[in-house]
Amino acid sequence: MKKTTIILLATCMTMGMNAQSIYDAANIARKDLNGTARFVGMGGAMSALGGDISTIGTNPAGIGIYRSNDAMLTFGYFGTNTESNYGGNVFGASKNRWSFDNAGFVLSSKVGNVTALRYVNFAFNYHKSKSFYKNMSMEGLMGMAQMGDGTLVPVSQARYMAQQASNAQAYLYRDTGEQFNFDAPAIYDDPDAGWLGAIGYQGWLMDEYGGSPYYYLPIVPSEAYGYFYSRERGGIDQYDFNVAFNVNDRFYFGMTLGVYDVDYSKYSLWDESYDTNEGYSLESFNSIHGAGIDLKLGTIIRPFAESSFRIGFSLHTPIFYSLTYTTGALLTSNVLMTNNDTQEEYMDRITVDTYNKLGGRDMDRDFNLQTPWLVNASLGYTIGSNLALGAEYEYEDYSTMKFKYPDGGGEMWHETGQARAYLKGVHTVRVGAEFRPVSPFAIRAGYNYSTATYDDLAIKYLPDNSINTDTDYANDKEMHNITLGIGYRWSSFYADLSYQLQTYKSDFYPFFNEFSNDAEFDYTVDPADYGNSTLVTLQPTKVTNKRSQVLLTLGFRF
């Protein structure tokens, strides 16, 4: 409750029309285990072993292990599956897709055998660092919530809409003495008004009460039956440029400049229906595009001249992203109306399309995102040419992520505050092994474990002037990756094949609700006083997420 209060109070200081959330940011910041089939087959635990192009993105010094040139391509096929369980309603959704996952080369330049500097190597690698492809659905009765006076009221997204409109109206009246006209098409360009409140008002999902200022009550005739569906697409392409050095075949140093290209889109549908045959559906169309850059520094040390044991360490700067959030929404509501002349009831269908309200355009909002620093420590050991073992530990503190306005506009305090309150430091452990029973053939296996990114109490609370209309969020739990692989090497050519299974669970919520404890829903008090609010958390939808992937790498060493 303390964290929630901090976030709610932070909305008083929000500047500009907010769009992005910590859930979008964490989704962009987290990377997949991906790269060459050999790298994935060993669970990515190669940061101290080196000698694989994919270590260019984990420990840049791994490129210094190379003593010959290398070029490779990796192709993949992956499938995602989500199984949701809400109140006994179980639904499954899946998505399968071919992918191009990796292309890179290493140019190894020998300096000499007697000089301290033995090799200077250069490398470039492209790989798909993140795939966003995922479908998800759930449905069921939303339940009832008890107010401060004991009254039971239906839990509904429409209540969230009314709360946002009421708060925004109270803020504006307090600061200027004026009130919003939520009917005006220009409301979607107003930097002080939230889209969720405006679209709910124009869709006749709330009633207007009071005078100075107005406040709003949701129209929820009965317990709501909700249906949710989302479709996510796109990915992050990563381009790494590397230089690495081999000193005395015992000390390896490397530096990688990383460039990132973000392409993310999400379609979501929330549908509510009531016993009166009334209801509404809200469709949200969102995308995030942009680019980022970071720097990775790494070293590998072989402390004992007579041993193959290696210690690795790398440090990754934050990725500095410049991003554009684009959004649009379409609300369709069926409202029971009364004819003033005949007093007969009839069903009226209302459509609110922000694309049309904005004159044939979606809304763009630019912002900058700074991801966490990353620290990686690793160990590697080989026994002859038959066995290689790798282990590593990685840490990223997602609570340190920062959101900033573009062009030096300062920090976005609401989003940065939410990250500080609701995101956590993530610990990742990777282990892997490669065994060669005969010289050209290899068998590999690996395992990854990552702790949860989100606090158990994390919520997606939209500022009162947010242009977001997708209110859903999922608090992911710890993640597990199991990998297997095989490989075969000829004199120069090689082929590797790997399989990985990623699993994690999530608590999903279609929206967050805030209720006033006042039996008369008196929103006319100072909105900074949240002491009379009840924060109602829905029963979570329990989601099991699985992602399987097959990778094939074809390469040539020369």
C-alpha positions as CSV (number, residue, x, y, z in Angstrom):
1,M,0.0,0.0,0.0
2,K,2.9,2.4,0.7
3,K,4.3,1.9,-2.8
4,T,0.9,2.5,-4.3
5,T,0.4,5.8,-2.4
6,I,3.8,7.0,-3.6
7,I,2.7,6.4,-7.2
8,L,-0.7,7.9,-6.9
9,L,0.7,11.1,-5.4
10,A,3.3,11.2,-8.1
11,T,0.5,11.8,-10.6
12,C,0.1,15.3,-9.2
13,M,3.4,16.2,-10.7
14,T,2.9,14.6,-14.2
15,M,3.9,16.8,-17.1
16,G,2.9,16.5,-20.7
17,M,0.6,13.8,-22.2
18,N,2.0,10.5,-20.9
19,A,1.9,7.3,-22.9
20,Q,4.5,4.7,-22.1
21,S,4.5,2.5,-19.0
22,I,7.0,0.5,-17.0
23,Y,5.6,-2.6,-18.6
24,D,6.4,-1.4,-22.1
25,A,9.9,-0.4,-20.9
26,A,10.7,-3.7,-19.1
27,N,9.5,-5.6,-22.2
28,I,11.9,-3.7,-24.3
29,A,14.8,-3.9,-21.8
30,R,14.7,-7.6,-21.3
31,K,16.5,-9.7,-23.9
32,D,16.0,-13.3,-25.1
33,L,18.5,-16.0,-25.1
34,N,19.3,-16.0,-28.8
35,G,22.3,-16.2,-31.1
36,T,24.1,-19.1,-32.8
37,A,22.9,-22.6,-32.2
38,R,26.1,-23.5,-30.3
39,F,25.7,-20.5,-28.0
40,V,22.0,-21.3,-27.3
41,G,22.7,-25.0,-27.0
42,M,25.1,-24.3,-24.1
43,G,22.6,-22.0,-22.4
44,G,24.5,-18.9,-23.3
45,A,27.1,-19.8,-20.7
46,M,30.1,-19.0,-22.9
47,S,31.2,-15.5,-21.6
48,A,34.5,-16.9,-20.2
49,L,35.0,-19.6,-22.8
50,G,34.6,-17.3,-25.8
51,G,35.3,-18.4,-29.3
52,D,31.7,-17.9,-30.5
53,I,30.3,-14.9,-32.3
54,S,27.4,-14.5,-29.8
55,T,29.8,-13.7,-27.0
56,I,30.2,-10.3,-28.7
57,G,27.0,-9.3,-26.9
58,T,27.8,-10.8,-23.5
59,N,31.5,-10.5,-23.0
60,P,33.3,-8.7,-25.8
61,A,36.6,-10.3,-24.8
62,G,35.3,-13.6,-26.1
63,I,36.1,-12.5,-29.6
64,G,39.8,-12.3,-28.6
65,I,39.8,-16.1,-28.3
66,Y,39.5,-16.5,-32.1
67,R,42.7,-17.5,-34.0
68,S,41.0,-17.8,-37.4
69,N,38.4,-16.0,-39.4
70,D,34.7,-17.1,-39.1
71,A,31.4,-16.4,-40.8
72,M,28.0,-17.8,-40.0
73,L,24.3,-17.6,-40.5
74,T,21.5,-18.8,-38.1
75,F,17.9,-19.6,-39.0
76,G,15.2,-20.5,-36.5
77,Y,11.6,-21.6,-36.0
78,F,9.8,-20.7,-32.8
79,G,6.4,-21.0,-31.2
80,T,4.8,-19.3,-28.2
81,N,2.0,-20.6,-26.2
82,T,0.0,-19.0,-23.3
83,E,-2.5,-20.8,-21.2
84,S,-4.7,-18.5,-19.0
85,N,-6.9,-19.6,-16.1
86,Y,-9.4,-17.1,-14.7
87,G,-11.9,-18.5,-12.2
88,G,-11.7,-21.9,-13.9
89,N,-12.0,-20.5,-17.4
90,V,-9.0,-21.9,-19.2
91,F,-7.9,-20.6,-22.6
92,G,-4.9,-21.2,-24.8
93,A,-3.3,-19.0,-27.5
94,S,-0.3,-19.8,-29.7
95,K,1.8,-18.2,-32.4
96,N,4.5,-19.9,-34.6
97,R,6.9,-18.2,-36.9
98,W,10.1,-18.7,-38.9
99,S,12.9,-16.3,-38.1
100,F,16.4,-15.1,-39.2
101,D,18.3,-14.9,-35.9
102,N,22.0,-14.3,-36.6
103,A,24.6,-13.3,-39.2
104,G,28.1,-12.3,-38.4
105,F,31.8,-12.6,-39.1
106,V,35.1,-12.4,-37.3
107,L,38.4,-11.2,-38.8
108,S,41.3,-12.5,-36.9
109,S,44.7,-10.7,-37.3
110,K,47.8,-12.4,-35.9
111,V,50.4,-9.9,-34.7
112,G,53.1,-12.3,-33.7
113,N,54.3,-15.2,-31.5
114,V,56.9,-13.4,-29.4
115,T,55.2,-10.1,-28.9
116,A,52.9,-9.6,-25.9
117,L,50.0,-8.7,-28.2
118,R,49.3,-11.9,-30.1
119,Y,46.0,-11.2,-32.0
120,V,43.8,-8.2,-32.8
121,N,40.4,-9.3,-33.9
122,F,37.5,-7.5,-35.4
123,A,33.9,-8.7,-35.6
124,F,30.4,-7.7,-36.6
125,N,27.3,-9.5,-35.6
126,Y,23.5,-9.1,-36.2
127,H,21.1,-11.0,-34.1
128,K,17.5,-10.9,-33.0
129,S,17.8,-9.9,-29.3
130,K,14.1,-9.8,-28.6
131,S,11.0,-11.3,-30.1
132,F,7.6,-9.8,-29.1
133,Y,5.4,-12.3,-30.9
134,K,2.7,-13.5,-28.5
135,N,-1.1,-14.0,-28.3
136,M,-3.1,-14.1,-25.1
137,S,-6.8,-14.3,-24.1
138,M,-8.9,-14.6,-21.0
139,E,-12.5,-14.1,-19.9
140,G,-14.9,-14.4,-16.9
141,L,-17.0,-12.5,-14.4
142,M,-15.2,-9.5,-12.9
143,G,-16.8,-9.8,-9.5
144,M,-18.0,-7.2,-6.9
145,A,-16.1,-4.8,-4.6
146,Q,-17.2,-3.6,-1.2
147,M,-17.2,0.2,-0.7
148,G,-16.4,2.0,2.6
149,D,-20.1,2.0,3.6
150,G,-20.5,-1.7,2.8
151,T,-22.1,-1.2,-0.6
152,L,-21.2,-3.7,-3.2
153,V,-20.4,-2.3,-6.7
154,P,-19.4,-4.1,-9.9
155,V,-15.7,-4.2,-10.7
156,S,-15.4,-2.6,-14.2
157,Q,-12.9,-0.9,-16.5
158,A,-15.6,1.8,-16.9
159,R,-15.0,2.7,-13.2
160,Y,-11.4,3.3,-14.1
161,M,-12.5,5.6,-16.9
162,A,-14.8,7.6,-14.6
163,Q,-12.1,7.9,-11.9
164,Q,-9.5,9.3,-14.5
165,A,-12.0,11.8,-15.8
166,S,-13.0,12.9,-12.3
167,N,-9.4,13.3,-11.2
168,A,-8.4,15.2,-14.3
169,Q,-11.4,17.6,-13.9
170,A,-10.6,18.2,-10.3
171,Y,-6.9,19.0,-11.0
172,L,-7.8,21.4,-13.8
173,Y,-10.5,23.2,-11.7
174,R,-8.1,23.5,-8.8
175,D,-5.3,25.0,-10.9
176,T,-7.3,27.2,-13.3
177,G,-10.9,27.4,-12.2
178,E,-11.9,25.9,-15.6
179,Q,-13.5,22.6,-16.5
180,F,-13.0,20.1,-19.4
181,N,-15.6,19.7,-22.2
182,F,-15.1,15.9,-22.7
183,D,-17.5,16.0,-25.6
184,A,-15.1,18.1,-27.7
185,P,-13.1,16.3,-30.4
186,A,-10.1,18.5,-29.4
187,I,-10.1,16.8,-26.0
188,Y,-7.7,14.2,-27.4
189,D,-5.1,16.9,-28.1
190,D,-5.4,18.5,-24.7
191,P,-2.2,17.7,-22.7
192,D,-4.2,17.8,-19.4
193,A,-6.9,15.3,-20.3
194,G,-6.7,11.5,-20.3
195,W,-7.9,9.5,-23.2
196,L,-9.5,6.8,-21.1
197,G,-11.7,9.3,-19.4
198,A,-12.6,11.1,-22.6
199,I,-13.4,8.0,-24.6
200,G,-15.6,6.6,-21.7
201,Y,-17.5,9.9,-21.5
202,Q,-18.1,10.1,-25.2
203,G,-19.2,6.4,-25.3
204,W,-21.9,7.1,-22.7
205,L,-20.2,4.9,-20.1
206,M,-20.4,7.4,-17.3
207,D,-22.8,10.1,-15.9
208,E,-21.8,13.7,-15.1
209,Y,-22.6,14.9,-11.5
210,G,-21.8,18.0,-9.4
211,G,-21.2,21.5,-10.5
212,S,-17.8,22.9,-9.6
213,P,-16.1,20.8,-10.6
214,Y,-18.0,18.1,-12.4
215,Y,-17.3,14.5,-11.4
216,Y,-18.3,11.3,-13.0
217,L,-20.0,8.0,-12.1
218,P,-19.6,4.9,-14.2
219,I,-22.7,3.2,-15.7
220,V,-22.3,-0.4,-14.8
221,P,-25.8,-1.9,-14.6
222,S,-24.7,-5.3,-13.3
223,E,-21.7,-7.5,-12.6
224,A,-19.5,-7.3,-15.7
225,Y,-18.5,-10.2,-17.8
226,G,-15.2,-9.4,-19.4
227,Y,-13.3,-10.8,-22.4
228,F,-9.7,-9.9,-23.2
229,Y,-7.5,-10.6,-26.2
230,S,-4.1,-9.2,-27.2
231,R,-1.8,-9.7,-30.1
232,E,1.9,-8.6,-29.9
233,R,4.3,-8.5,-32.8
234,G,7.8,-7.3,-33.8
235,G,11.2,-7.5,-32.2
236,I,14.5,-5.8,-31.5
237,D,17.4,-6.1,-33.9
238,Q,20.8,-5.8,-32.4
239,Y,23.9,-4.8,-34.4
240,D,27.3,-5.3,-32.6
241,F,30.7,-3.9,-33.7
242,N,33.7,-5.3,-31.8
243,V,37.4,-5.1,-31.4
244,A,39.2,-7.6,-29.2
245,F,42.8,-8.3,-28.1
246,N,44.8,-11.4,-27.1
247,V,47.8,-10.7,-24.8
248,N,50.2,-13.6,-24.2
249,D,47.3,-16.1,-24.8
250,R,46.3,-15.4,-21.2
251,F,44.7,-12.0,-21.1
252,Y,41.8,-11.0,-23.4
253,F,40.2,-7.7,-23.7
254,G,37.3,-6.5,-25.9
255,M,34.9,-3.7,-26.6
256,T,31.5,-3.8,-28.4
257,L,29.4,-1.0,-29.6
258,G,25.8,-2.1,-29.8
259,V,23.1,-0.5,-32.0
260,Y,19.4,-1.5,-31.5
261,D,16.4,-1.1,-33.7
262,V,13.0,-1.4,-31.9
263,D,9.8,-2.5,-33.8
264,Y,7.0,-3.3,-31.4
265,S,3.2,-3.3,-32.0
266,K,0.3,-4.4,-29.9
267,Y,-3.4,-4.8,-30.5
268,S,-5.7,-5.4,-27.5
269,L,-9.4,-5.8,-27.1
270,W,-11.4,-5.5,-23.8
271,D,-15.1,-6.3,-24.0
272,E,-17.6,-5.9,-21.1
273,S,-21.2,-7.1,-21.2
274,Y,-24.0,-6.8,-18.6
275,D,-27.3,-8.6,-17.8
276,T,-29.2,-5.8,-19.5
277,N,-27.6,-6.7,-22.9
278,E,-25.6,-3.4,-22.7
279,G,-21.9,-3.3,-22.9
280,Y,-18.9,-2.0,-24.8
281,S,-15.7,-3.0,-26.4
282,L,-12.4,-1.0,-26.4
283,E,-9.8,-1.7,-29.0
284,S,-6.3,-0.2,-28.5
285,F,-3.7,0.0,-31.3
286,N,-0.2,0.7,-30.0
287,S,3.3,0.7,-31.4
288,I,6.8,1.7,-30.2
289,H,9.6,2.4,-32.7
290,G,13.0,3.8,-32.3
291,A,16.7,3.1,-31.9
292,G,19.3,2.8,-29.1
293,I,23.0,2.5,-28.4
294,D,25.2,1.0,-25.7
295,L,28.8,0.1,-25.0
296,K,30.1,-3.2,-23.6
297,L,33.5,-3.8,-22.1
298,G,34.9,-7.2,-21.2
299,T,37.9,-9.1,-20.1
300,I,38.9,-12.8,-19.8
301,I,41.8,-13.9,-17.7
302,R,43.6,-17.3,-17.7
303,P,45.2,-17.0,-14.2
304,F,47.3,-20.1,-14.4
305,A,49.6,-20.7,-17.4
306,E,49.3,-24.4,-17.2
307,S,45.6,-24.5,-16.8
308,S,42.7,-23.8,-19.2
309,F,40.6,-22.3,-16.4
310,R,39.3,-18.8,-17.3
311,I,37.6,-16.0,-15.4
312,G,35.5,-13.4,-17.3
313,F,34.0,-10.1,-16.4
314,S,32.0,-7.6,-18.4
315,L,30.2,-4.4,-17.9
316,H,27.4,-3.1,-20.2
317,T,26.3,0.5,-20.1
318,P,22.6,1.3,-20.2
319,I,21.0,1.2,-23.6
320,F,20.1,4.8,-24.4
321,Y,16.9,4.6,-26.5
322,S,15.1,7.3,-28.4
323,L,11.6,6.0,-29.0
324,T,8.2,7.0,-30.4
325,Y,5.0,5.7,-28.9
326,T,2.1,5.7,-31.4
327,T,-1.5,5.0,-30.2
328,G,-5.1,5.0,-31.3
329,A,-8.3,3.6,-29.9
330,L,-11.8,2.5,-31.0
331,L,-14.7,2.2,-28.5
332,T,-18.0,0.7,-29.4
333,S,-20.8,0.8,-26.8
334,N,-24.3,-0.5,-26.7
335,V,-26.3,1.7,-24.3
336,L,-30.0,1.3,-23.2
337,M,-31.7,4.6,-23.9
338,T,-35.3,6.0,-23.3
339,N,-37.3,7.8,-25.9
340,N,-38.4,11.1,-24.2
341,D,-41.6,11.2,-26.2
342,T,-42.8,7.6,-26.0
343,Q,-40.8,6.5,-22.9
344,E,-39.9,3.4,-24.8
345,E,-36.5,1.9,-24.3
346,Y,-34.2,1.2,-27.2
347,M,-30.5,0.2,-27.6
348,D,-28.3,2.8,-29.0
349,R,-24.9,1.9,-30.6
350,I,-22.1,4.5,-30.1
351,T,-18.7,4.5,-31.8
352,V,-15.8,6.7,-30.7
353,D,-12.7,6.5,-33.0
354,T,-9.7,8.6,-31.9
355,Y,-8.3,8.3,-35.5
356,N,-11.3,10.3,-36.7
357,K,-11.4,12.6,-33.7
358,L,-7.8,13.6,-34.5
359,G,-8.6,14.3,-38.1
360,G,-7.3,11.1,-39.6
361,R,-4.2,10.4,-37.6
362,D,-2.9,8.5,-34.6
363,M,-1.1,10.1,-31.7
364,D,2.7,10.1,-31.5
365,R,4.7,10.8,-28.4
366,D,8.5,10.8,-28.3
367,F,10.4,9.8,-25.2
368,N,13.8,8.6,-24.1
369,L,14.4,5.4,-22.2
370,Q,17.6,4.5,-20.2
371,T,17.8,0.8,-19.4
372,P,19.8,-0.6,-16.4
373,W,23.5,-1.2,-16.2
374,L,24.4,-4.8,-16.6
375,V,27.2,-6.7,-14.8
376,N,28.3,-10.2,-15.8
377,A,30.9,-12.5,-14.1
378,S,31.7,-15.9,-15.7
379,L,33.9,-19.0,-15.4
380,G,35.1,-21.4,-18.1
381,Y,37.0,-24.6,-18.1
382,T,38.0,-27.1,-20.8
383,I,39.3,-30.6,-20.4
384,G,41.4,-31.4,-23.5
385,S,39.3,-31.0,-26.6
386,N,36.5,-33.2,-25.3
387,L,34.7,-31.2,-22.6
388,A,33.9,-27.5,-22.1
389,L,32.1,-26.1,-19.0
390,G,30.7,-22.6,-18.5
391,A,28.9,-20.8,-15.8
392,E,28.0,-17.2,-15.3
393,Y,26.1,-14.7,-13.2
394,E,24.4,-11.6,-14.4
395,Y,22.7,-8.7,-12.6
396,E,20.5,-5.8,-13.8
397,D,18.5,-3.5,-11.5
398,Y,15.4,-2.6,-13.4
399,S,14.3,-0.2,-10.7
400,T,17.0,2.2,-12.0
401,M,15.5,2.6,-15.4
402,K,14.8,6.2,-16.3
403,F,12.3,7.9,-18.6
404,K,13.0,11.3,-20.1
405,Y,11.3,13.8,-22.3
406,P,13.1,14.3,-25.6
407,D,15.4,17.2,-26.4
408,G,16.5,17.8,-22.8
409,G,12.9,18.2,-21.5
410,G,13.8,16.6,-18.2
411,E,12.9,13.4,-16.4
412,M,9.4,11.8,-16.6
413,W,8.9,11.6,-12.8
414,H,5.7,9.5,-12.9
415,E,7.2,6.7,-15.0
416,T,10.6,6.8,-13.3
417,G,8.9,6.7,-9.9
418,Q,6.9,3.7,-10.9
419,A,10.0,1.9,-12.0
420,R,11.7,2.7,-8.7
421,A,8.7,1.4,-6.8
422,Y,7.6,-1.6,-8.8
423,L,10.6,-3.1,-10.6
424,K,13.4,-5.1,-9.0
425,G,16.9,-6.2,-9.5
426,V,17.1,-9.3,-11.7
427,H,19.6,-12.1,-11.0
428,T,20.4,-14.5,-13.9
429,V,22.4,-17.7,-13.6
430,R,23.5,-19.6,-16.7
431,V,25.3,-23.0,-16.9
432,G,26.3,-25.0,-19.9
433,A,28.4,-27.9,-21.2
434,E,29.7,-29.2,-24.5
435,F,31.0,-32.8,-24.8
436,R,32.7,-34.2,-27.9
437,P,32.6,-38.0,-27.8
438,V,34.4,-38.0,-31.1
439,S,36.4,-35.1,-32.6
440,P,33.9,-33.7,-35.2
441,F,30.7,-34.3,-33.2
442,A,29.5,-32.3,-30.2
443,I,26.6,-32.7,-27.7
444,R,25.5,-29.6,-25.7
445,A,23.2,-28.7,-22.8
446,G,22.4,-25.7,-20.8
447,Y,20.1,-24.1,-18.2
448,N,19.2,-20.5,-17.3
449,Y,17.3,-19.1,-14.3
450,S,16.2,-15.5,-13.9
451,T,14.4,-13.9,-11.0
452,A,11.2,-11.9,-11.3
453,T,11.3,-8.4,-12.8
454,Y,8.2,-7.1,-11.1
455,D,7.2,-6.6,-7.5
456,D,4.2,-8.7,-6.4
457,L,2.2,-5.5,-5.8
458,A,3.1,-3.8,-9.1
459,I,0.2,-2.2,-10.9
460,K,-0.3,-0.3,-14.2
461,Y,-1.6,3.0,-12.9
462,L,-2.2,5.5,-15.7
463,P,-1.7,9.2,-15.0
464,D,-4.9,11.4,-15.3
465,N,-3.6,12.8,-18.6
466,S,-2.3,9.5,-20.1
467,I,-3.1,8.8,-23.8
468,N,-2.9,5.0,-23.0
469,T,-6.2,3.1,-23.4
470,D,-4.7,-0.4,-23.0
471,T,-5.0,-0.9,-19.3
472,D,-3.9,-4.6,-19.1
473,Y,-0.7,-5.7,-17.4
474,A,1.1,-8.9,-16.3
475,N,3.5,-9.4,-13.4
476,D,5.9,-12.0,-14.7
477,K,7.5,-14.4,-12.3
478,E,10.9,-16.1,-12.4
479,M,12.0,-17.5,-15.8
480,H,13.6,-20.9,-16.7
481,N,15.4,-21.9,-19.9
482,I,16.4,-25.4,-20.8
483,T,18.6,-25.9,-23.8
484,L,20.0,-28.9,-25.9
485,G,22.2,-28.9,-28.9
486,I,24.3,-30.9,-31.3
487,G,27.1,-29.9,-33.7
488,Y,29.3,-31.3,-36.4
489,R,32.5,-29.8,-37.8
490,W,34.3,-30.6,-41.1
491,S,37.7,-29.2,-41.9
492,S,36.3,-25.7,-42.5
493,F,32.5,-26.0,-42.5
494,Y,30.3,-26.6,-39.5
495,A,26.7,-27.0,-38.7
496,D,25.0,-26.7,-35.3
497,L,21.4,-27.4,-34.2
498,S,19.8,-26.4,-30.9
499,Y,16.5,-26.4,-29.0
500,Q,15.4,-24.3,-26.1
501,L,12.3,-24.3,-24.0
502,Q,11.5,-21.1,-22.0
503,T,8.8,-21.2,-19.3
504,Y,7.5,-18.6,-16.8
505,K,4.3,-17.8,-15.1
506,S,2.5,-14.4,-14.8
507,D,-0.3,-12.8,-12.8
508,F,-2.4,-11.0,-15.4
509,Y,-4.9,-8.2,-14.8
510,P,-7.1,-6.6,-17.6
511,F,-7.1,-3.3,-15.6
512,F,-6.5,-1.7,-12.2
513,N,-9.4,-0.3,-10.2
514,E,-9.5,2.5,-7.7
515,F,-12.7,3.2,-5.7
516,S,-13.7,6.1,-3.6
517,N,-14.7,5.1,0.0
518,D,-17.3,7.9,0.0
519,A,-20.7,6.3,-0.4
520,E,-21.7,9.3,-2.6
521,F,-18.6,9.0,-4.8
522,D,-17.6,12.6,-3.9
523,Y,-14.7,13.2,-6.2
524,T,-14.8,17.0,-5.6
525,V,-12.2,16.8,-2.8
526,D,-8.6,17.7,-3.5
527,P,-7.4,14.8,-5.7
528,A,-4.0,14.9,-3.9
529,D,-5.8,13.5,-0.9
530,Y,-5.9,9.8,-1.6
531,G,-6.6,8.9,2.1
532,N,-10.2,8.0,1.2
533,S,-9.5,5.7,-1.6
534,T,-9.7,1.9,-1.7
535,L,-7.4,0.1,-4.1
536,V,-9.1,-3.0,-5.4
537,T,-7.0,-5.6,-7.0
538,L,-8.9,-8.1,-9.3
539,Q,-8.5,-11.8,-8.9
540,P,-5.4,-12.4,-11.1
541,T,-5.5,-14.5,-14.2
542,K,-2.9,-17.2,-13.8
543,V,-0.9,-17.4,-17.0
544,T,1.6,-20.0,-18.0
545,N,3.9,-18.8,-20.8
546,K,6.0,-21.2,-23.0
547,R,8.3,-20.4,-25.8
548,S,10.1,-23.1,-27.8
549,Q,12.8,-22.5,-30.4
550,V,14.8,-24.5,-32.9
551,L,18.0,-22.9,-34.3
552,L,20.3,-24.0,-37.2
553,T,23.7,-22.4,-37.7
554,L,25.8,-22.9,-40.8
555,G,29.3,-21.5,-40.6
556,F,32.7,-21.4,-42.3
557,R,36.1,-21.0,-40.6
558,F,39.1,-20.0,-42.7
